[in-house]
Amino acid sequence: MKVAIASDHGGVNIRKEIKKLMDEMGIEYIDLGCECGTSVDYPDYAIPVAEKVARGEVDRGILICGTGIGMSIAANKVKGVRCALVHDVFSARATREHNDSNVLAMGERVIGPGLAREIAKVWLTTKYEGGRHENRLNKIKKYEEENL
Ligand code: RB5
């Protein structure tokens, strides 16, 4: 599995923690920033990660900002991306099993590095269940194909 990861200035510490986790898990990743000497704009980081996922250049994306909200809103504008904003382990598992989420967003002002690590670990290792969920995802795909 290959992952693209990025954060704005509000998510630098959790980004570091998740990179450490992926090193330990032997997961390959590319880090798309930010360098973050100063305040930056989250869409400049969310969209490149989401596009890499949508193009199939990576399998998954992980995005961190202050709340995770801006990152998730921006990432979900990219066709084919299913970005889940997650701050608990139950949802991390459920969004993989049910939604086949391909991007994970978290907020560093909401949760600490320990919980972020657990969430990322579960999200990275849980498989999509398919079955009844496939029909629901197909409805989203159909909407993306036919609208806007
Ligand atoms: C930056 O101050 C903050 O707005 C950003 O990290 C994020 O929380 C946006 O949703």
Backbone and ligand atoms as CSV (ligand in chain L), in Angstrom:
chain,resi,resn,atom,element,x,y,z
A,1,MET,N,N,0.836,-1.201,0.000
A,1,MET,CA,C,0.000,0.000,0.000
A,1,MET,C,C,0.869,1.249,0.000
A,2,LYS,N,N,0.442,2.247,-0.783
A,2,LYS,CA,C,1.162,3.528,-0.804
A,2,LYS,C,C,0.199,4.643,-0.376
A,3,VAL,N,N,0.676,5.524,0.495
A,3,VAL,CA,C,-0.164,6.564,1.082
A,3,VAL,C,C,0.439,7.942,0.787
A,4,ALA,N,N,-0.415,8.919,0.495
A,4,ALA,CA,C,0.030,10.322,0.449
A,4,ALA,C,C,-0.484,11.005,1.710
A,5,ILE,N,N,0.385,11.755,2.379
A,5,ILE,CA,C,0.015,12.422,3.628
A,5,ILE,C,C,0.353,13.902,3.537
A,6,ALA,N,N,-0.486,14.739,4.142
A,6,ALA,CA,C,-0.191,16.175,4.194
A,6,ALA,C,C,-0.943,16.787,5.371
A,7,SER,N,N,-0.472,17.948,5.776
A,7,SER,CA,C,-1.181,18.710,6.811
A,7,SER,C,C,-1.005,20.190,6.526
A,8,ASP,N,N,-1.830,21.005,7.175
A,8,ASP,CA,C,-1.529,22.432,7.215
A,8,ASP,C,C,-0.745,22.691,8.506
A,9,HIS,N,N,-0.568,23.959,8.846
A,9,HIS,CA,C,0.203,24.299,10.057
A,9,HIS,C,C,-0.469,23.781,11.325
A,10,GLY,N,N,-1.789,23.537,11.262
A,10,GLY,CA,C,-2.527,23.065,12.435
A,10,GLY,C,C,-2.400,21.568,12.673
A,11,GLY,N,N,-1.705,20.860,11.764
A,11,GLY,CA,C,-1.661,19.399,11.888
A,11,GLY,C,C,-0.274,18.797,11.811
A,12,VAL,N,N,0.725,19.625,12.018
A,12,VAL,CA,C,2.117,19.178,11.827
A,12,VAL,C,C,2.507,18.048,12.783
A,13,ASN,N,N,2.103,18.136,14.033
A,13,ASN,CA,C,2.558,17.145,15.021
A,13,ASN,C,C,1.936,15.773,14.783
A,14,ILE,N,N,0.651,15.761,14.469
A,14,ILE,CA,C,0.022,14.462,14.187
A,14,ILE,C,C,0.563,13.900,12.875
A,15,ARG,N,N,0.854,14.747,11.909
A,15,ARG,CA,C,1.446,14.245,10.654
A,15,ARG,C,C,2.759,13.516,10.953
A,16,LYS,N,N,3.577,14.119,11.818
A,16,LYS,CA,C,4.851,13.486,12.209
A,16,LYS,C,C,4.587,12.127,12.864
A,17,GLU,N,N,3.611,12.081,13.744
A,17,GLU,CA,C,3.281,10.856,14.475
A,17,GLU,C,C,2.804,9.759,13.521
A,18,ILE,N,N,1.997,10.138,12.546
A,18,ILE,CA,C,1.453,9.132,11.612
A,18,ILE,C,C,2.543,8.647,10.654
A,19,LYS,N,N,3.482,9.511,10.324
A,19,LYS,CA,C,4.613,9.067,9.494
A,19,LYS,C,C,5.455,8.045,10.262
A,20,LYS,N,N,5.651,8.314,11.563
A,20,LYS,CA,C,6.391,7.373,12.408
A,20,LYS,C,C,5.655,6.022,12.427
A,21,LEU,N,N,4.333,6.075,12.581
A,21,LEU,CA,C,3.523,4.847,12.588
A,21,LEU,C,C,3.691,4.085,11.268
A,22,MET,N,N,3.634,4.806,10.140
A,22,MET,CA,C,3.735,4.126,8.839
A,22,MET,C,C,5.141,3.548,8.649
A,23,ASP,N,N,6.155,4.222,9.178
A,23,ASP,CA,C,7.515,3.653,9.149
A,23,ASP,C,C,7.522,2.322,9.901
A,24,GLU,N,N,6.939,2.319,11.082
A,24,GLU,CA,C,6.893,1.101,11.915
A,24,GLU,C,C,6.102,-0.011,11.224
A,25,MET,N,N,5.044,0.366,10.499
A,25,MET,CA,C,4.186,-0.629,9.833
A,25,MET,C,C,4.739,-1.050,8.473
A,26,GLY,N,N,5.812,-0.411,8.042
A,26,GLY,CA,C,6.396,-0.727,6.736
A,26,GLY,C,C,5.522,-0.258,5.584
A,27,ILE,N,N,4.774,0.816,5.807
A,27,ILE,CA,C,3.915,1.355,4.749
A,27,ILE,C,C,4.651,2.481,4.025
A,28,GLU,N,N,4.668,2.381,2.701
A,28,GLU,CA,C,5.328,3.403,1.888
A,28,GLU,C,C,4.451,4.659,1.833
A,29,TYR,N,N,5.067,5.844,1.937
A,29,TYR,CA,C,4.260,7.067,1.849
A,29,TYR,C,C,5.034,8.188,1.182
A,30,ILE,N,N,4.268,9.153,0.658
A,30,ILE,CA,C,4.883,10.394,0.207
A,30,ILE,C,C,4.294,11.529,1.039
A,31,ASP,N,N,5.161,12.419,1.449
A,31,ASP,CA,C,4.769,13.539,2.304
A,31,ASP,C,C,4.678,14.792,1.438
A,32,LEU,N,N,3.450,15.324,1.315
A,32,LEU,CA,C,3.245,16.504,0.460
A,32,LEU,C,C,3.191,17.802,1.275
A,33,GLY,N,N,3.810,17.814,2.434
A,33,GLY,CA,C,3.922,19.033,3.223
A,33,GLY,C,C,2.825,19.150,4.271
A,34,CYS,N,N,2.776,20.304,4.938
A,34,CYS,CA,C,3.429,21.545,4.554
A,34,CYS,C,C,4.790,21.699,5.257
A,35,GLU,N,N,5.575,22.648,4.746
A,35,GLU,CA,C,6.804,23.019,5.449
A,35,GLU,C,C,6.404,23.834,6.679
A,36,CYS,N,N,5.401,24.693,6.498
A,36,CYS,CA,C,4.693,25.316,7.608
A,36,CYS,C,C,5.512,26.195,8.546
A,37,GLY,N,N,6.385,27.022,7.997
A,37,GLY,CA,C,6.999,28.059,8.809
A,37,GLY,C,C,5.929,29.051,9.256
A,38,THR,N,N,4.979,29.284,8.339
A,38,THR,CA,C,3.895,30.228,8.631
A,38,THR,C,C,2.552,29.543,8.398
A,39,SER,N,N,1.506,30.315,8.552
A,39,SER,CA,C,0.158,29.807,8.312
A,39,SER,C,C,-0.041,29.530,6.810
A,40,VAL,N,N,-0.650,28.389,6.487
A,40,VAL,CA,C,-0.904,28.037,5.080
A,40,VAL,C,C,-2.390,27.761,4.899
A,41,ASP,N,N,-2.801,27.480,3.646
A,41,ASP,CA,C,-4.219,27.253,3.342
A,41,ASP,C,C,-4.461,25.761,3.082
A,42,TYR,N,N,-5.341,25.152,3.867
A,42,TYR,CA,C,-5.538,23.694,3.784
A,42,TYR,C,C,-5.922,23.169,2.389
A,43,PRO,N,N,-6.675,23.920,1.536
A,43,PRO,CA,C,-6.987,23.336,0.221
A,43,PRO,C,C,-5.730,23.068,-0.617
A,44,ASP,N,N,-4.671,23.854,-0.382
A,44,ASP,CA,C,-3.424,23.659,-1.143
A,44,ASP,C,C,-2.764,22.322,-0.817
A,45,TYR,N,N,-3.192,21.695,0.262
A,45,TYR,CA,C,-2.622,20.398,0.666
A,45,TYR,C,C,-3.639,19.273,0.476
A,46,ALA,N,N,-4.900,19.580,0.748
A,46,ALA,CA,C,-5.944,18.543,0.622
A,46,ALA,C,C,-6.123,18.118,-0.839
A,47,ILE,N,N,-6.162,19.083,-1.746
A,47,ILE,CA,C,-6.480,18.762,-3.144
A,47,ILE,C,C,-5.372,17.932,-3.820
A,48,PRO,N,N,-4.093,18.291,-3.672
A,48,PRO,CA,C,-3.064,17.429,-4.269
A,48,PRO,C,C,-3.084,15.988,-3.747
A,49,VAL,N,N,-3.315,15.818,-2.447
A,49,VAL,CA,C,-3.393,14.452,-1.902
A,49,VAL,C,C,-4.607,13.730,-2.494
A,50,ALA,N,N,-5.759,14.411,-2.508
A,50,ALA,CA,C,-6.985,13.791,-3.035
A,50,ALA,C,C,-6.818,13.433,-4.515
A,51,GLU,N,N,-6.167,14.305,-5.277
A,51,GLU,CA,C,-5.970,14.027,-6.710
A,51,GLU,C,C,-5.063,12.818,-6.914
A,52,LYS,N,N,-4.065,12.673,-6.078
A,52,LYS,CA,C,-3.181,11.500,-6.195
A,52,LYS,C,C,-3.968,10.221,-5.950
A,53,VAL,N,N,-4.886,10.258,-4.994
A,53,VAL,CA,C,-5.725,9.091,-4.721
A,53,VAL,C,C,-6.654,8.854,-5.912
A,54,ALA,N,N,-7.292,9.907,-6.391
A,54,ALA,CA,C,-8.262,9.768,-7.494
A,54,ALA,C,C,-7.588,9.240,-8.760
A,55,ARG,N,N,-6.337,9.646,-9.001
A,55,ARG,CA,C,-5.614,9.186,-10.206
A,55,ARG,C,C,-5.021,7.790,-10.037
A,56,GLY,N,N,-5.075,7.265,-8.820
A,56,GLY,CA,C,-4.505,5.939,-8.566
A,56,GLY,C,C,-2.997,5.961,-8.403
A,57,GLU,N,N,-2.436,7.137,-8.176
A,57,GLU,CA,C,-0.979,7.219,-7.959
A,57,GLU,C,C,-0.608,6.731,-6.561
A,58,VAL,N,N,-1.567,6.807,-5.645
A,58,VAL,CA,C,-1.420,6.214,-4.310
A,58,VAL,C,C,-2.747,5.506,-3.995
A,59,ASP,N,N,-2.693,4.619,-3.001
A,59,ASP,CA,C,-3.902,3.879,-2.634
A,59,ASP,C,C,-4.788,4.670,-1.680
A,60,ARG,N,N,-4.148,5.424,-0.774
A,60,ARG,CA,C,-4.897,6.136,0.263
A,60,ARG,C,C,-4.255,7.493,0.545
A,61,GLY,N,N,-5.040,8.367,1.180
A,61,GLY,CA,C,-4.524,9.665,1.609
A,61,GLY,C,C,-4.849,9.907,3.069
A,62,ILE,N,N,-3.956,10.643,3.753
A,62,ILE,CA,C,-4.209,11.048,5.140
A,62,ILE,C,C,-3.956,12.549,5.242
A,63,LEU,N,N,-4.945,13.273,5.799
A,63,LEU,CA,C,-4.887,14.736,5.876
A,63,LEU,C,C,-5.150,15.201,7.303
A,64,ILE,N,N,-4.345,16.132,7.775
A,64,ILE,CA,C,-4.542,16.655,9.130
A,64,ILE,C,C,-4.516,18.176,9.094
A,65,CYS,N,N,-5.537,18.784,9.715
A,65,CYS,CA,C,-5.510,20.231,9.948
A,65,CYS,C,C,-5.953,20.461,11.392
A,66,GLY,N,N,-6.353,21.662,11.732
A,66,GLY,CA,C,-6.735,21.931,13.116
A,66,GLY,C,C,-7.941,21.116,13.545
A,67,THR,N,N,-8.969,21.137,12.713
A,67,THR,CA,C,-10.198,20.396,13.024
A,67,THR,C,C,-10.378,19.157,12.149
A,68,GLY,N,N,-9.690,19.099,11.025
A,68,GLY,CA,C,-9.917,18.052,10.018
A,68,GLY,C,C,-11.064,18.400,9.086
A,69,ILE,N,N,-11.829,19.425,9.450
A,69,ILE,CA,C,-13.040,19.744,8.678
A,69,ILE,C,C,-12.691,20.354,7.321
A,70,GLY,N,N,-11.827,21.345,7.322
A,70,GLY,CA,C,-11.449,21.991,6.059
A,70,GLY,C,C,-10.833,20.993,5.099
A,71,MET,N,N,-9.941,20.157,5.615
A,71,MET,CA,C,-9.287,19.147,4.776
A,71,MET,C,C,-10.331,18.203,4.182
A,72,SER,N,N,-11.291,17.769,4.996
A,72,SER,CA,C,-12.271,16.800,4.486
A,72,SER,C,C,-13.202,17.449,3.463
A,73,ILE,N,N,-13.595,18.687,3.704
A,73,ILE,CA,C,-14.465,19.376,2.728
A,73,ILE,C,C,-13.740,19.488,1.384
A,74,ALA,N,N,-12.488,19.932,1.424
A,74,ALA,CA,C,-11.725,20.132,0.181
A,74,ALA,C,C,-11.478,18.800,-0.530
A,75,ALA,N,N,-11.071,17.781,0.208
A,75,ALA,CA,C,-10.748,16.483,-0.410
A,75,ALA,C,C,-11.979,15.876,-1.080
A,76,ASN,N,N,-13.141,16.065,-0.456
A,76,ASN,CA,C,-14.359,15.459,-1.007
A,76,ASN,C,C,-14.882,16.156,-2.262
A,77,LYS,N,N,-14.244,17.264,-2.657
A,77,LYS,CA,C,-14.590,17.904,-3.941
A,77,LYS,C,C,-13.987,17.148,-5.117
A,78,VAL,N,N,-13.007,16.302,-4.844
A,78,VAL,CA,C,-12.312,15.587,-5.923
A,78,VAL,C,C,-13.075,14.299,-6.226
A,79,LYS,N,N,-13.449,14.154,-7.495
A,79,LYS,CA,C,-14.244,13.006,-7.937
A,79,LYS,C,C,-13.531,11.687,-7.614
A,80,GLY,N,N,-14.258,10.788,-7.011
A,80,GLY,CA,C,-13.683,9.476,-6.690
A,80,GLY,C,C,-13.133,9.400,-5.284
A,81,VAL,N,N,-13.066,10.556,-4.614
A,81,VAL,CA,C,-12.534,10.566,-3.247
A,81,VAL,C,C,-13.669,10.424,-2.253
A,82,ARG,N,N,-13.444,9.544,-1.281
A,82,ARG,CA,C,-14.363,9.389,-0.156
A,82,ARG,C,C,-13.546,9.652,1.103
A,83,CYS,N,N,-13.574,10.912,1.506
A,83,CYS,CA,C,-12.768,11.327,2.660
A,83,CYS,C,C,-13.616,11.279,3.926
A,84,ALA,N,N,-13.130,10.589,4.942
A,84,ALA,CA,C,-13.843,10.472,6.215
A,84,ALA,C,C,-13.115,11.261,7.294
A,85,LEU,N,N,-13.853,12.137,7.954
A,85,LEU,CA,C,-13.325,12.873,9.109
A,85,LEU,C,C,-13.577,12.016,10.338
A,86,VAL,N,N,-12.507,11.582,10.983
A,86,VAL,CA,C,-12.637,10.577,12.042
A,86,VAL,C,C,-11.895,10.999,13.301
A,87,HIS,N,N,-12.601,10.888,14.443
A,87,HIS,CA,C,-11.951,11.190,15.722
A,87,HIS,C,C,-12.185,10.097,16.759
A,88,ASP,N,N,-12.567,8.900,16.292
A,88,ASP,CA,C,-12.708,7.769,17.222
A,88,ASP,C,C,-12.431,6.480,16.457
A,89,VAL,N,N,-12.043,5.468,17.209
A,89,VAL,CA,C,-11.605,4.210,16.602
A,89,VAL,C,C,-12.778,3.449,15.966
A,90,PHE,N,N,-13.960,3.527,16.586
A,90,PHE,CA,C,-15.143,2.851,16.021
A,90,PHE,C,C,-15.406,3.346,14.599
A,91,SER,N,N,-15.400,4.675,14.429
A,91,SER,CA,C,-15.677,5.245,13.106
A,91,SER,C,C,-14.561,4.925,12.113
A,92,ALA,N,N,-13.332,4.842,12.603
A,92,ALA,CA,C,-12.201,4.508,11.721
A,92,ALA,C,C,-12.435,3.145,11.081
A,93,ARG,N,N,-12.881,2.196,11.910
A,93,ARG,CA,C,-13.142,0.842,11.394
A,93,ARG,C,C,-14.378,0.862,10.481
A,94,ALA,N,N,-15.455,1.522,10.953
A,94,ALA,CA,C,-16.724,1.505,10.209
A,94,ALA,C,C,-16.589,2.170,8.840
A,95,THR,N,N,-15.831,3.242,8.769
A,95,THR,CA,C,-15.736,3.947,7.477
A,95,THR,C,C,-14.917,3.169,6.445
A,96,ARG,N,N,-14.047,2.297,6.921
A,96,ARG,CA,C,-13.362,1.410,5.974
A,96,ARG,C,C,-14.303,0.267,5.572
A,97,GLU,N,N,-14.944,-0.348,6.562
A,97,GLU,CA,C,-15.809,-1.506,6.268
A,97,GLU,C,C,-17.011,-1.116,5.422
A,98,HIS,N,N,-17.589,0.046,5.700
A,98,HIS,CA,C,-18.866,0.406,5.061
A,98,HIS,C,C,-18.715,1.385,3.896
A,99,ASN,N,N,-17.824,2.371,4.047
A,99,ASN,CA,C,-17.733,3.452,3.036
A,99,ASN,C,C,-16.544,3.275,2.100
A,100,ASP,N,N,-15.674,2.312,2.386
A,100,ASP,CA,C,-14.432,2.154,1.610
A,100,ASP,C,C,-13.734,3.513,1.487
A,101,SER,N,N,-13.677,4.256,2.577
A,101,SER,CA,C,-13.062,5.595,2.519
A,101,SER,C,C,-11.614,5.456,2.065
A,102,ASN,N,N,-11.242,6.344,1.156
A,102,ASN,CA,C,-9.867,6.277,0.635
A,102,ASN,C,C,-9.001,7.442,1.130
A,103,VAL,N,N,-9.604,8.370,1.860
A,103,VAL,CA,C,-8.837,9.444,2.505
A,103,VAL,C,C,-9.350,9.577,3.940
A,104,LEU,N,N,-8.405,9.743,4.865
A,104,LEU,CA,C,-8.708,9.932,6.285
A,104,LEU,C,C,-8.332,11.356,6.670
A,105,ALA,N,N,-9.252,12.074,7.322
A,105,ALA,CA,C,-8.940,13.405,7.841
A,105,ALA,C,C,-9.072,13.398,9.357
A,106,MET,N,N,-8.138,14.103,10.014
A,106,MET,CA,C,-8.193,14.224,11.473
A,106,MET,C,C,-7.826,15.653,11.868
A,107,GLY,N,N,-8.243,16.046,13.067
A,107,GLY,CA,C,-7.985,17.392,13.566
A,107,GLY,C,C,-7.097,17.376,14.792
A,108,GLU,N,N,-5.958,18.052,14.678
A,108,GLU,CA,C,-4.983,18.050,15.779
A,108,GLU,C,C,-5.424,18.887,16.978
A,109,ARG,N,N,-6.406,19.791,16.741
A,109,ARG,CA,C,-6.924,20.560,17.877
A,109,ARG,C,C,-8.087,19.838,18.545
A,110,VAL,N,N,-8.411,18.659,18.023
A,110,VAL,CA,C,-9.546,17.890,18.535
A,110,VAL,C,C,-9.066,16.677,19.323
A,111,ILE,N,N,-8.072,15.960,18.773
A,111,ILE,CA,C,-7.578,14.743,19.441
A,111,ILE,C,C,-6.065,14.821,19.591
A,112,GLY,N,N,-5.530,13.989,20.471
A,112,GLY,CA,C,-4.082,13.936,20.699
A,112,GLY,C,C,-3.405,12.932,19.788
A,113,PRO,N,N,-2.071,12.900,19.832
A,113,PRO,CA,C,-1.311,12.020,18.946
A,113,PRO,C,C,-1.533,10.529,19.196
A,114,GLY,N,N,-1.804,10.147,20.451
A,114,GLY,CA,C,-2.005,8.723,20.766
A,114,GLY,C,C,-3.254,8.186,20.095
A,115,LEU,N,N,-4.349,8.913,20.215
A,115,LEU,CA,C,-5.607,8.478,19.595
A,115,LEU,C,C,-5.506,8.556,18.065
A,116,ALA,N,N,-4.860,9.594,17.561
A,116,ALA,CA,C,-4.687,9.728,16.104
A,116,ALA,C,C,-3.950,8.503,15.546
A,117,ARG,N,N,-2.965,8.048,16.274
A,117,ARG,CA,C,-2.183,6.879,15.887
A,117,ARG,C,C,-3.055,5.625,15.831
A,118,GLU,N,N,-3.873,5.434,16.856
A,118,GLU,CA,C,-4.772,4.267,16.896
A,118,GLU,C,C,-5.768,4.308,15.739
A,119,ILE,N,N,-6.326,5.500,15.517
A,119,ILE,CA,C,-7.298,5.678,14.429
A,119,ILE,C,C,-6.641,5.332,13.095
A,120,ALA,N,N,-5.458,5.885,12.857
A,120,ALA,CA,C,-4.768,5.652,11.581
A,120,ALA,C,C,-4.436,4.175,11.410
A,121,LYS,N,N,-4.009,3.526,12.495
A,121,LYS,CA,C,-3.633,2.112,12.422
A,121,LYS,C,C,-4.842,1.261,12.026
A,122,VAL,N,N,-5.964,1.502,12.679
A,122,VAL,CA,C,-7.184,0.745,12.363
A,122,VAL,C,C,-7.640,1.053,10.939
A,123,TRP,N,N,-7.620,2.340,10.576
A,123,TRP,CA,C,-8.080,2.751,9.240
A,123,TRP,C,C,-7.205,2.144,8.142
A,124,LEU,N,N,-5.906,2.070,8.391
A,124,LEU,CA,C,-4.982,1.536,7.378
A,124,LEU,C,C,-5.079,0.023,7.233
A,125,THR,N,N,-5.582,-0.663,8.260
A,125,THR,CA,C,-5.551,-2.131,8.227
A,125,THR,C,C,-6.933,-2.771,8.050
A,126,THR,N,N,-7.988,-1.974,8.086
A,126,THR,CA,C,-9.337,-2.551,7.980
A,126,THR,C,C,-9.780,-2.640,6.526
A,127,LYS,N,N,-10.332,-3.798,6.176
A,127,LYS,CA,C,-10.775,-4.028,4.784
A,127,LYS,C,C,-12.230,-3.589,4.576
A,128,TYR,N,N,-12.511,-3.173,3.349
A,128,TYR,CA,C,-13.877,-2.844,2.926
A,128,TYR,C,C,-14.694,-4.134,2.862
A,129,GLU,N,N,-15.924,-4.094,3.376
A,129,GLU,CA,C,-16.762,-5.297,3.418
A,129,GLU,C,C,-17.489,-5.593,2.110
A,130,GLY,N,N,-17.693,-4.562,1.280
A,130,GLY,CA,C,-18.438,-4.791,0.032
A,130,GLY,C,C,-19.885,-5.158,0.331
A,131,GLY,N,N,-20.417,-6.121,-0.422
A,131,GLY,CA,C,-21.778,-6.608,-0.178
A,131,GLY,C,C,-22.811,-5.507,-0.301
A,132,ARG,N,N,-23.635,-5.349,0.726
A,132,ARG,CA,C,-24.732,-4.368,0.668
A,132,ARG,C,C,-24.227,-2.934,0.539
A,133,HIS,N,N,-22.983,-2.707,0.932
A,133,HIS,CA,C,-22.438,-1.342,0.870
A,133,HIS,C,C,-22.098,-0.921,-0.555
A,134,GLU,N,N,-21.864,-1.922,-1.412
A,134,GLU,CA,C,-21.438,-1.634,-2.783
A,134,GLU,C,C,-22.507,-0.843,-3.539
A,135,ASN,N,N,-23.750,-1.227,-3.345
A,135,ASN,CA,C,-24.868,-0.552,-4.008
A,135,ASN,C,C,-24.920,0.927,-3.607
A,136,ARG,N,N,-24.609,1.198,-2.338
A,136,ARG,CA,C,-24.649,2.581,-1.831
A,136,ARG,C,C,-23.513,3.402,-2.436
A,137,LEU,N,N,-22.340,2.798,-2.493
A,137,LEU,CA,C,-21.200,3.516,-3.100
A,137,LEU,C,C,-21.445,3.745,-4.586
A,138,ASN,N,N,-22.100,2.773,-5.231
A,138,ASN,CA,C,-22.403,2.934,-6.657
A,138,ASN,C,C,-23.331,4.115,-6.902
A,139,LYS,N,N,-24.220,4.392,-5.950
A,139,LYS,CA,C,-25.116,5.541,-6.095
A,139,LYS,C,C,-24.333,6.855,-6.034
A,140,ILE,N,N,-23.316,6.886,-5.200
A,140,ILE,CA,C,-22.465,8.089,-5.120
A,140,ILE,C,C,-21.670,8.235,-6.425
A,141,LYS,N,N,-21.115,7.114,-6.893
A,141,LYS,CA,C,-20.346,7.134,-8.152
A,141,LYS,C,C,-21.220,7.594,-9.307
A,142,LYS,N,N,-22.447,7.076,-9.358
A,142,LYS,CA,C,-23.386,7.441,-10.425
A,142,LYS,C,C,-23.667,8.941,-10.371
A,143,TYR,N,N,-23.867,9.457,-9.183
A,143,TYR,CA,C,-24.121,10.897,-9.036
A,143,TYR,C,C,-22.917,11.689,-9.564
A,144,GLU,N,N,-21.730,11.235,-9.203
A,144,GLU,CA,C,-20.517,11.931,-9.661
A,144,GLU,C,C,-20.413,11.918,-11.186
A,145,GLU,N,N,-20.794,10.804,-11.786
A,145,GLU,CA,C,-20.718,10.704,-13.248
A,145,GLU,C,C,-21.745,11.584,-13.948
A,146,GLU,N,N,-22.925,11.701,-13.347
A,146,GLU,CA,C,-24.053,12.323,-14.076
A,146,GLU,C,C,-24.327,13.772,-13.719
A,147,ASN,N,N,-23.695,14.286,-12.659
A,147,ASN,CA,C,-24.037,15.637,-12.203
A,147,ASN,C,C,-22.802,16.532,-12.107
A,148,LEU,N,N,-23.111,17.803,-11.970
A,148,LEU,CA,C,-22.117,18.860,-11.765
A,148,LEU,C,C,-21.080,18.897,-12.875
L,1,RB5,C1,C,-6.296,26.866,10.487
L,1,RB5,O1,O,-6.317,27.890,11.423
L,1,RB5,C2,C,-7.556,26.040,10.590
L,1,RB5,O2,O,-8.635,26.783,10.127
L,1,RB5,C3,C,-7.399,24.759,9.828
L,1,RB5,O3,O,-6.332,24.031,10.324
L,1,RB5,C4,C,-8.594,23.823,9.856
L,1,RB5,O4,O,-9.032,23.603,11.159
L,1,RB5,C5,C,-9.688,24.130,8.936
L,1,RB5,O5,O,-10.691,23.434,8.850
